[in-house]
Amino acid sequence: MSRRVIQTPPGVAFPGQAVDRRAVDILLDAHRHTPLVTELFGRLGVTGAGQIDFADTRAGQPCTYAAGLLSAWQQFGTGADHPVTLGHSLGEMTSLVYAGALDPLQGLDLLFELGEVGHEQDLRRPSRLVVLMGLDLSEVDRVCRLAVVETGAVLEPSGFNGPTQTILCGDAKAAQVAADLARARGATVRLLPIRGAYHCSLMTELLPRWQFAVGRMEFRTPRIPVVSSVDGRCRVTADGLMELLTRWLLLPVRWSDAVTAARDAGATALVDAGPGEILRDISRRGSALAFVRTSEMETS
């Protein structure tokens, strides 16, 4: 029997690229006959999830998006009543679709284009993401600046997950130097194999292409409020969503701020839409809201 922990639905949070690959495969194959997955597999030229090269951004981005939606629909249905929804990185777009601000198939179009944009940027100028855990923002800033000076390359904060967890993005050589410097200072470091300098100024050359893709979307009033991790603001209308997603490409993910905004908008807890629990894991320390599992929600 479910434990009764909270009496109202939590806010639902959508992860970005870092998801449970096995869970993604299971979800996609189980829903292969739905319009969303039929379109996804058709465009990728596959008949099953096991044939997909998830490391290729052009495939990984739309697959992550589809799996996030399917996972949320499977847990809550398509008309669930949540106080807010929010997303980390590409989860921002999944969140908008889940809230009804964008059609799911249009969202899939946008995620395919996002993958192409990242792939093109990485071909032009190889980039890396590096996650630094255990350093405060002042020390992260120092590491970043030292890496830039040593390499003459670009490296910038691209995600603020919490007080001691920051993501840097930029030229691959600068990311590697920053990783080495951070390890020497006792940090836990992860270099992420994501192709594309998302949330970084290296994407500026591809911004017109992304603007064109976003401009083709037909945004609608969301049925539940959407908190953006771009600026920490809560959206209840379609106004400004096009500009928001345009800015998304270059600006860092302010996850900690978004969680605080979700609390201020009325959420008392969050649930990771999944698949997997990456958001629950990164929000364990210093988060304004706790994450709960669906089994911990009040049932009637």
Residue frames relative to the residue before (quaternion, step in Angstrom):
aa qw qx qy qz dx dy dz
M 1.0000 0.0000 0.0000 0.0000 0.00 0.00 0.00
S 0.5378 -0.6530 0.4306 0.3146 3.61 -0.98 0.87
R 0.4325 -0.6577 0.5450 0.2886 3.53 -1.13 0.67
R 0.3230 -0.7482 0.5484 0.1873 3.58 -0.94 0.84
V 0.0165 0.8351 -0.5453 0.0705 3.54 -0.21 1.30
I 0.7961 0.0573 -0.0241 0.6019 3.59 0.83 -0.91
Q 0.3976 -0.7587 0.4786 0.1930 3.53 -1.00 0.82
T 0.7319 0.3264 -0.2191 0.5566 3.60 1.23 -0.22
P 0.6143 -0.5558 0.3875 0.4045 3.61 -1.12 0.50
P 0.4160 -0.6883 0.5229 0.2824 3.60 -1.00 0.71
G 0.5792 -0.4928 0.4767 0.4410 3.52 -1.31 0.01
V 0.3088 -0.7501 0.5522 0.1926 3.59 -1.11 0.60
A 0.1521 -0.8116 0.5635 0.0249 3.56 -0.79 1.12
F 0.2333 -0.7962 0.5505 0.0931 3.56 -0.88 1.02
P 0.3834 -0.7424 0.5035 0.2196 3.59 -0.80 1.00
G 0.4759 -0.6321 0.5259 0.3121 3.50 -1.37 0.22
Q 0.8641 -0.1405 0.0792 0.4769 3.55 -1.05 -0.78
A 0.6833 0.4987 -0.3018 0.4396 3.60 0.99 -0.76
V 0.2405 0.7542 -0.5694 0.2218 3.56 -0.15 1.32
D 0.6236 -0.5328 0.4245 0.3834 3.55 -1.34 0.23
R 0.3597 -0.7798 0.4673 0.2101 3.60 -0.26 1.27
R 0.6492 0.5173 -0.3324 0.4477 3.58 0.91 -0.84
A 0.6538 0.5070 -0.3093 0.4688 3.57 0.99 -0.84
V 0.6074 0.5446 -0.3472 0.4625 3.59 1.08 -0.71
D 0.6558 0.5187 -0.3125 0.4507 3.58 0.87 -0.94
I 0.6622 0.5114 -0.3045 0.4552 3.58 0.90 -0.95
L 0.6670 0.5109 -0.2985 0.4528 3.57 0.90 -0.94
L 0.6904 0.4867 -0.2918 0.4488 3.56 0.80 -1.00
D 0.6778 0.4827 -0.3019 0.4653 3.59 0.91 -0.85
A 0.6486 0.5248 -0.3201 0.4487 3.59 1.03 -0.77
H 0.7638 0.3139 -0.1681 0.5384 3.60 1.16 -0.59
R 0.2264 0.8332 -0.4847 0.1402 3.57 1.19 0.50
H 0.7119 0.4551 -0.2654 0.4644 3.61 1.12 -0.53
T 0.4853 0.6307 -0.4579 0.3962 3.60 1.23 0.16
P 0.6424 -0.5409 0.3606 0.4058 3.63 -1.09 0.54
L 0.6495 0.5383 -0.3276 0.4255 3.59 0.95 -0.85
V 0.7374 0.4032 -0.2419 0.4849 3.60 0.77 -0.99
T 0.5772 0.5623 -0.3811 0.4532 3.60 1.08 -0.57
E 0.6711 0.4800 -0.2862 0.4872 3.57 0.96 -0.88
L 0.6357 0.5376 -0.3206 0.4518 3.58 0.98 -0.85
F 0.7040 0.4545 -0.2734 0.4723 3.59 0.75 -1.03
G 0.6303 0.5447 -0.3374 0.4382 3.57 1.01 -0.78
R 0.7023 0.4606 -0.2759 0.4675 3.57 0.88 -0.88
L 0.6821 0.4531 -0.2871 0.4971 3.58 1.15 -0.52
G 0.3997 -0.7441 0.4512 0.2881 3.58 1.27 -0.25
V 0.5566 0.5799 -0.3993 0.4410 3.57 1.06 0.77
T 0.3499 -0.7220 0.5514 0.2286 3.54 -1.31 0.29
G 0.7927 0.1257 -0.0784 0.5914 3.57 1.30 -0.12
A 0.6398 -0.5709 0.3604 0.3673 3.56 -1.17 0.59
G 0.6108 0.5914 -0.3482 0.3950 3.57 1.07 -0.66
Q 0.6450 0.5254 -0.3147 0.4570 3.60 1.24 -0.35
I 0.5844 0.6179 -0.3574 0.3859 3.59 1.26 -0.20
D 0.3276 -0.7078 0.5930 0.2004 3.55 -1.03 0.89
F 0.2292 -0.8295 0.4969 0.1119 3.55 0.05 1.32
A 0.6011 0.5757 -0.3609 0.4207 3.60 1.17 -0.46
D 0.5952 0.5343 -0.3587 0.4812 3.57 1.25 -0.37
T 0.4613 -0.7161 0.4526 0.2637 3.57 -0.51 1.20
R 0.6324 0.5595 -0.3343 0.4187 3.59 1.04 -0.76
A 0.7097 0.3702 -0.2461 0.5465 3.58 1.23 -0.39
G 0.6590 0.5554 -0.3126 0.3994 3.57 0.94 -0.91
Q 0.6528 0.5290 -0.3290 0.4311 3.59 0.95 -0.81
P 0.7217 0.4134 -0.2873 0.4752 3.67 0.67 -0.90
C 0.6226 0.5376 -0.3536 0.4454 3.62 1.07 -0.61
T 0.6347 0.5233 -0.3239 0.4674 3.57 1.00 -0.81
Y 0.6388 0.5334 -0.3092 0.4601 3.55 0.99 -0.88
A 0.6917 0.4787 -0.2854 0.4592 3.57 0.77 -1.04
A 0.6656 0.5068 -0.3112 0.4509 3.58 0.91 -0.87
G 0.6320 0.5377 -0.3343 0.4469 3.59 1.01 -0.75
L 0.6576 0.4983 -0.3020 0.4775 3.56 0.96 -0.86
L 0.6665 0.5088 -0.3033 0.4526 3.56 0.86 -0.96
S 0.6471 0.5238 -0.3209 0.4516 3.56 0.98 -0.86
A 0.6745 0.4846 -0.2965 0.4715 3.60 0.93 -0.89
W 0.6499 0.5070 -0.3193 0.4675 3.59 0.92 -0.87
Q 0.6473 0.5252 -0.3192 0.4508 3.57 1.01 -0.81
Q 0.7024 0.4628 -0.2663 0.4707 3.59 1.01 -0.78
F 0.8463 0.2026 -0.0373 0.4913 3.56 0.87 -1.00
G 0.4820 -0.6253 0.4719 0.3924 3.61 1.18 -0.33
T 0.6185 -0.5871 0.3879 0.3498 3.56 -1.27 0.09
G 0.7619 0.3579 -0.2025 0.5004 3.60 1.20 -0.26
A 0.2421 0.8114 -0.5038 0.1706 3.55 1.18 0.53
D 0.3733 -0.7262 0.5431 0.1957 3.52 -1.17 0.71
H 0.0757 0.7890 -0.6012 0.1016 3.56 -0.32 1.29
P 0.5567 -0.6096 0.4297 0.3659 3.60 -1.09 0.53
V 0.7831 -0.0617 0.0610 0.6158 3.59 1.14 -0.72
T 0.1273 -0.7261 0.6543 0.1685 3.49 -1.40 0.07
L 0.0094 0.7936 -0.6073 0.0352 3.56 -1.10 0.69
G 0.1641 -0.8076 0.5615 0.0755 3.57 -1.19 0.46
H 0.3781 -0.7032 0.5646 0.2092 3.52 -1.23 0.66
S 0.8316 -0.0244 -0.0317 0.5539 3.59 -0.69 1.14
L 0.8328 -0.0530 0.0196 0.5507 3.64 -0.68 -0.97
G 0.5011 0.6451 -0.4183 0.3971 3.57 1.27 -0.22
E 0.4977 0.6410 -0.4264 0.3996 3.60 1.25 -0.30
M 0.6939 0.4590 -0.2692 0.4851 3.56 0.97 -0.89
T 0.6142 0.5329 -0.3428 0.4705 3.58 1.04 -0.71
S 0.6367 0.5397 -0.3105 0.4548 3.53 1.02 -0.85
L 0.6550 0.5111 -0.3103 0.4619 3.59 0.94 -0.87
V 0.6560 0.4956 -0.3115 0.4765 3.58 0.99 -0.80
Y 0.6434 0.5277 -0.3227 0.4510 3.58 0.92 -0.89
A 0.6907 0.4776 -0.2675 0.4726 3.56 1.07 -0.79
G 0.5465 -0.6470 0.3855 0.3663 3.59 1.25 -0.10
A 0.4692 0.6885 -0.4368 0.3390 3.59 1.26 0.18
L 0.7831 0.1310 -0.0619 0.6047 3.57 1.27 -0.32
D 0.5256 -0.6417 0.4643 0.3105 3.56 -1.04 0.82
P 0.5708 -0.6323 0.3914 0.3481 3.65 -0.91 0.81
L 0.6887 0.4622 -0.3010 0.4705 3.62 0.93 -0.77
Q 0.6030 0.5132 -0.3614 0.4923 3.58 1.12 -0.52
G 0.6172 0.5396 -0.3355 0.4641 3.55 1.05 -0.74
L 0.6314 0.5226 -0.3289 0.4691 3.58 1.02 -0.77
D 0.6065 0.5412 -0.3465 0.4681 3.60 1.01 -0.77
L 0.6779 0.5042 -0.2909 0.4491 3.56 0.89 -0.98
L 0.6796 0.4870 -0.2976 0.4609 3.59 0.97 -0.80
F 0.5932 0.5284 -0.3715 0.4805 3.59 1.11 -0.53
E 0.6608 0.4898 -0.3116 0.4758 3.57 0.96 -0.80
L 0.6111 0.5534 -0.3468 0.4472 3.59 1.04 -0.74
G 0.6506 0.5125 -0.3096 0.4671 3.56 0.99 -0.82
E 0.6475 0.5148 -0.3122 0.4672 3.57 1.02 -0.80
V 0.6350 0.5321 -0.3232 0.4574 3.56 1.00 -0.83
G 0.6730 0.4894 -0.2968 0.4685 3.58 0.90 -0.89
H 0.6379 0.5303 -0.3190 0.4584 3.57 1.00 -0.84
E 0.6692 0.5020 -0.2971 0.4602 3.56 0.91 -0.93
Q 0.6490 0.5149 -0.3274 0.4544 3.58 0.92 -0.84
D 0.6799 0.4999 -0.2959 0.4476 3.57 0.92 -0.89
L 0.6068 0.5354 -0.3513 0.4708 3.59 1.14 -0.57
R 0.6766 0.4949 -0.2897 0.4620 3.55 0.99 -0.83
R 0.8027 -0.0459 0.1121 0.5839 3.56 0.94 -0.93
P 0.3334 -0.7901 0.4734 0.2012 3.61 -0.02 1.27
S 0.0623 -0.8081 0.5851 -0.0269 3.55 -0.86 1.04
R 0.1422 -0.7704 0.6138 0.0973 3.52 -1.34 0.30
L 0.2958 -0.6865 0.6256 0.2233 3.50 -1.38 0.35
V 0.0403 -0.7849 0.6177 0.0282 3.56 -1.03 0.76
V 0.2331 -0.7682 0.5866 0.1067 3.55 -0.83 1.08
L 0.1247 -0.7868 0.6032 0.0378 3.55 -0.82 1.08
M 0.0363 -0.8058 0.5904 -0.0283 3.58 -0.68 1.12
G 0.7622 0.3639 -0.2764 0.4585 3.55 -0.91 0.96
L 0.6650 0.4347 -0.3129 0.5204 3.58 1.29 0.09
D 0.4200 -0.6767 0.5287 0.2934 3.58 -1.01 0.72
L 0.7180 -0.4823 0.2879 0.4110 3.57 -1.28 0.33
S 0.6144 0.5536 -0.3519 0.4384 3.58 1.04 -0.66
E 0.6869 0.4664 -0.2806 0.4815 3.57 0.95 -0.89
V 0.6043 0.5395 -0.3527 0.4684 3.59 1.08 -0.67
D 0.6404 0.5250 -0.3195 0.4606 3.57 0.97 -0.86
R 0.6447 0.5197 -0.3181 0.4616 3.56 0.99 -0.82
V 0.6520 0.5117 -0.3085 0.4668 3.58 0.91 -0.94
C 0.6568 0.5220 -0.3083 0.4484 3.57 0.92 -0.93
R 0.6821 0.4913 -0.2898 0.4576 3.58 0.86 -0.94
L 0.6456 0.5157 -0.3239 0.4608 3.58 0.97 -0.81
A 0.6489 0.5159 -0.3152 0.4620 3.59 1.01 -0.82
V 0.6454 0.5170 -0.3163 0.4649 3.59 1.01 -0.79
V 0.6608 0.5030 -0.3073 0.4646 3.58 0.93 -0.89
E 0.6801 0.5078 -0.2943 0.4394 3.59 0.91 -0.91
T 0.7914 0.3413 -0.1603 0.4811 3.58 0.95 -0.86
G 0.3320 -0.7381 0.5167 0.2793 3.58 1.13 -0.55
A 0.5422 0.6256 -0.3762 0.4161 3.56 1.27 0.39
V 0.5708 -0.5760 0.4627 0.3583 3.55 -1.38 -0.06
L 0.1752 0.7402 -0.6394 0.1125 3.56 -1.03 0.87
E 0.0406 0.8146 -0.5690 0.1050 3.57 -0.77 1.10
P 0.5500 -0.5482 0.4825 0.4051 3.59 -1.21 0.30
S 0.0689 -0.8086 0.5837 0.0251 3.58 -0.84 0.95
G 0.8068 0.0786 -0.0704 0.5813 3.57 1.25 0.02
F 0.1230 -0.7635 0.6314 0.0567 3.55 -0.99 0.95
N 0.1264 -0.8413 0.5244 0.0356 3.57 -0.08 1.32
G 0.7817 -0.1555 0.1376 0.5881 3.56 1.14 -0.60
P 0.7654 -0.3926 0.2417 0.4491 3.59 -1.25 0.05
T 0.8108 0.1744 -0.0869 0.5519 3.60 1.04 -0.67
Q 0.6642 0.4271 -0.3404 0.5105 3.58 1.07 0.68
T 0.0786 0.8030 -0.5753 0.1343 3.54 -0.42 1.30
I 0.2578 -0.7430 0.5984 0.1527 3.54 -1.15 0.70
L 0.1463 -0.7656 0.6218 0.0765 3.56 -0.96 0.93
C 0.0491 -0.7934 0.6065 0.0157 3.56 -1.10 0.67
G 0.3522 0.7208 -0.5506 0.2307 3.54 -1.11 0.69
D 0.7975 -0.2293 0.1969 0.5222 3.54 -1.19 -0.55
A 0.6025 -0.6165 0.3732 0.3430 3.54 -0.99 0.90
K 0.6687 0.5063 -0.3214 0.4396 3.61 0.92 -0.84
A 0.6508 0.5024 -0.3219 0.4695 3.60 1.01 -0.71
A 0.6282 0.5346 -0.3337 0.4564 3.58 1.03 -0.77
Q 0.6547 0.5100 -0.3167 0.4594 3.58 0.99 -0.80
V 0.6440 0.5088 -0.3202 0.4732 3.59 0.97 -0.83
A 0.6487 0.5130 -0.3173 0.4640 3.59 0.95 -0.85
A 0.6274 0.5369 -0.3329 0.4552 3.57 1.02 -0.77
D 0.6685 0.4960 -0.2986 0.4668 3.58 0.94 -0.88
L 0.6549 0.5119 -0.3091 0.4620 3.58 0.95 -0.86
A 0.6671 0.5058 -0.3009 0.4568 3.57 0.96 -0.88
R 0.6258 0.5254 -0.3402 0.4654 3.60 0.98 -0.77
A 0.6503 0.5268 -0.3159 0.4470 3.58 0.98 -0.84
R 0.6962 0.4334 -0.2562 0.5117 3.57 1.25 -0.44
G 0.6386 -0.5866 0.3028 0.3955 3.56 1.27 0.36
A 0.4609 0.6902 -0.4481 0.3321 3.60 1.22 0.19
T 0.3895 -0.6286 0.6049 0.2951 3.51 -1.34 0.35
V 0.0984 -0.8381 0.5360 -0.0236 3.56 -0.68 1.12
R 0.0121 -0.7712 0.6363 0.0146 3.56 -1.08 0.79
L 0.2071 -0.7374 0.6318 0.1194 3.54 -0.88 1.02
L 0.2360 -0.8156 0.5180 0.1032 3.58 -0.55 1.17
P 0.3785 -0.7485 0.5042 0.2057 3.60 -0.89 0.95
I 0.3267 0.7300 -0.5308 0.2802 3.60 0.70 1.09
R 0.2856 -0.7776 0.5397 0.1498 3.55 -0.68 1.11
G 0.6915 0.4118 -0.3337 0.4908 3.52 -0.50 1.20
A 0.3391 -0.7638 0.5209 0.1740 3.56 -0.82 1.06
Y 0.0019 -0.8331 0.5514 -0.0433 3.56 0.65 1.15
H 0.8261 0.1568 -0.1682 0.5144 3.55 -1.09 0.88
C 0.6242 0.4951 -0.3285 0.5073 3.56 1.10 0.75
S 0.5958 -0.6075 0.3952 0.3463 3.58 -1.11 0.64
L 0.5090 0.6368 -0.4309 0.3870 3.62 1.21 -0.23
M 0.6208 0.5531 -0.3347 0.4435 3.59 1.24 -0.37
T 0.4145 0.7507 -0.4528 0.2441 3.61 1.23 -0.19
E 0.6418 0.5376 -0.3333 0.4336 3.61 0.95 -0.78
L 0.7214 0.4173 -0.2361 0.4998 3.58 1.13 -0.63
L 0.4046 0.7533 -0.4521 0.2539 3.58 1.26 -0.07
P 0.6487 0.5093 -0.3581 0.4376 3.69 0.84 -0.74
R 0.6334 0.5228 -0.3341 0.4624 3.59 0.99 -0.75
W 0.6658 0.4916 -0.2966 0.4766 3.58 0.96 -0.87
Q 0.6233 0.5407 -0.3363 0.4539 3.59 0.98 -0.80
F 0.6437 0.5219 -0.3206 0.4587 3.57 0.96 -0.83
A 0.6635 0.5033 -0.3065 0.4610 3.58 0.94 -0.89
V 0.6650 0.4901 -0.3012 0.4762 3.59 0.92 -0.89
G 0.6476 0.5511 -0.3097 0.4254 3.57 1.04 -0.80
R 0.6401 0.5230 -0.3241 0.4602 3.59 1.21 -0.36
M 0.5563 0.6249 -0.3885 0.3861 3.58 1.24 -0.24
E 0.2887 -0.7343 0.5902 0.1705 3.56 -1.19 0.64
F 0.1437 -0.8294 0.5384 0.0403 3.54 -0.12 1.33
R 0.1518 -0.7807 0.6042 0.0495 3.53 -1.14 0.81
T 0.6338 -0.5061 0.4068 0.4203 3.55 -1.27 0.24
P 0.3945 -0.7254 0.5018 0.2575 3.63 -0.67 0.99
R 0.4648 -0.6886 0.4845 0.2740 3.56 -1.07 0.75
I 0.7484 0.1529 -0.1451 0.6289 3.57 1.29 -0.29
P 0.6080 -0.5819 0.3811 0.3828 3.62 -1.04 0.61
V 0.2117 -0.7676 0.5969 0.0987 3.55 -1.10 0.81
V 0.1987 -0.7611 0.6089 0.1029 3.56 -0.77 1.08
S 0.2815 -0.7793 0.5406 0.1455 3.58 -0.79 1.03
S 0.3342 -0.7239 0.5667 0.2078 3.55 -1.06 0.79
V 0.4805 0.6290 -0.4545 0.4086 3.59 1.27 0.23
D 0.8411 0.0550 0.0191 0.5378 3.57 0.84 -0.99
G 0.5017 -0.6872 0.4105 0.3281 3.60 1.25 0.07
R 0.5221 0.6332 -0.4153 0.3923 3.58 1.24 0.33
C 0.3881 -0.7084 0.5466 0.2208 3.55 -1.22 0.62
R 0.1760 -0.7952 0.5757 0.0729 3.59 -0.79 1.06
V 0.0687 -0.7950 0.6023 0.0210 3.56 -0.97 0.95
T 0.7183 0.2958 -0.2330 0.5851 3.58 1.32 0.10
A 0.6124 -0.5583 0.4148 0.3758 3.56 -1.31 0.09
D 0.4539 0.7089 -0.4394 0.3137 3.58 1.26 -0.23
G 0.8533 0.1851 -0.1450 0.4655 3.54 -0.89 0.97
L 0.4617 0.6998 -0.4555 0.2994 3.62 1.20 -0.05
M 0.6128 0.5470 -0.3540 0.4472 3.59 1.06 -0.67
E 0.6736 0.4764 -0.2878 0.4863 3.57 0.92 -0.90
L 0.6098 0.5655 -0.3484 0.4324 3.58 1.03 -0.75
L 0.7226 0.4319 -0.2589 0.4735 3.59 0.80 -0.97
T 0.5726 0.5561 -0.3851 0.4632 3.58 1.17 -0.42
R 0.6797 0.4782 -0.2756 0.4831 3.57 0.93 -0.92
W 0.5316 0.6662 -0.3842 0.3550 3.57 1.14 -0.69
L 0.6442 0.5722 -0.3344 0.3817 3.59 0.93 -0.89
L 0.7867 0.3594 -0.1605 0.4756 3.59 1.00 -0.84
L 0.7176 0.4821 -0.2526 0.4346 3.58 1.07 -0.69
P 0.5665 -0.6295 0.4098 0.3388 3.61 -1.07 0.68
V 0.5110 -0.6056 0.5178 0.3223 3.53 -1.30 0.48
R 0.1289 -0.7908 0.5963 0.0490 3.58 -0.64 1.14
W 0.0798 -0.8633 0.4979 0.0232 3.52 0.59 1.23
S 0.6432 0.5242 -0.3300 0.4502 3.56 0.90 -0.86
D 0.6565 0.5004 -0.3075 0.4734 3.60 0.97 -0.84
A 0.6486 0.5281 -0.3213 0.4440 3.58 1.00 -0.83
V 0.6421 0.5113 -0.3260 0.4690 3.59 0.99 -0.79
T 0.6362 0.5151 -0.3249 0.4737 3.58 1.01 -0.77
A 0.6520 0.5079 -0.3089 0.4707 3.59 1.01 -0.82
A 0.6162 0.5360 -0.3462 0.4617 3.59 1.07 -0.68
R 0.6283 0.5176 -0.3275 0.4797 3.57 1.03 -0.76
D 0.6816 0.4931 -0.2889 0.4571 3.57 0.90 -0.92
A 0.6657 0.4959 -0.2953 0.4729 3.59 1.21 -0.54
G 0.7123 -0.4868 0.2463 0.4416 3.59 1.26 0.09
A 0.5107 0.6326 -0.4402 0.3811 3.60 1.21 -0.07
T 0.2398 -0.7743 0.5705 0.1317 3.57 -1.02 0.82
A 0.7672 0.0218 -0.0229 0.6407 3.57 1.35 -0.18
L 0.2817 -0.7369 0.5849 0.1883 3.55 -1.33 0.19
V 0.1662 -0.7413 0.6357 0.1370 3.53 -1.27 0.46
D 0.4176 -0.6962 0.5307 0.2434 3.56 -0.97 0.93
A 0.3925 -0.7386 0.4968 0.2314 3.58 -0.57 1.16
G 0.3286 -0.7842 0.4704 0.2362 3.57 1.18 -0.50
P 0.5082 0.0615 -0.7683 -0.3843 1.43 -2.34 -0.86
G 0.6863 0.3953 -0.3557 0.4961 3.51 -1.04 0.86
E 0.3995 -0.7157 0.5281 0.2219 3.55 -1.32 -0.09
I 0.1529 0.8327 -0.5213 0.1067 3.58 1.02 0.75
L 0.6726 0.4913 -0.3123 0.4568 3.61 0.94 -0.80
R 0.5994 0.5402 -0.3496 0.4761 3.56 1.08 -0.69
D 0.6717 0.5135 -0.2981 0.4432 3.57 0.96 -0.87
I 0.7326 0.4290 -0.2642 0.4578 3.61 0.83 -0.91
S 0.6939 0.4701 -0.2753 0.4709 3.59 1.23 -0.30
R 0.3557 0.7734 -0.4729 0.2276 3.60 1.20 0.26
R 0.7954 0.2443 -0.1216 0.5411 3.58 1.02 -0.72
G 0.8633 0.1501 -0.1099 0.4692 3.53 -0.97 0.88
S 0.4815 0.6711 -0.4419 0.3501 3.60 1.20 0.33
A 0.5161 -0.6606 0.4564 0.2982 3.56 -1.07 0.78
L 0.7791 0.1984 -0.1092 0.5846 3.58 1.21 -0.48
A 0.4093 -0.6794 0.5506 0.2602 3.54 -1.14 0.66
F 0.3665 -0.6855 0.5781 0.2482 3.55 -1.26 0.48
V 0.1113 -0.7743 0.6198 0.0621 3.56 -1.06 0.79
R 0.4398 -0.6495 0.5416 0.3025 3.54 -1.29 0.30
T 0.6373 -0.5393 0.3716 0.4061 3.57 -1.16 0.48
S 0.6182 0.5573 -0.3447 0.4341 3.60 1.11 -0.58
E 0.6731 0.4918 -0.2821 0.4749 3.57 1.26 -0.39
M 0.5364 0.6256 -0.4047 0.3963 3.56 1.28 0.08
E 0.5995 -0.5600 0.4367 0.3693 3.54 -1.23 0.55
T 0.1009 -0.7893 0.6037 0.0488 3.56 -0.86 0.95
S 0.3981 -0.7269 0.5100 0.2303 3.54 -1.08 0.71
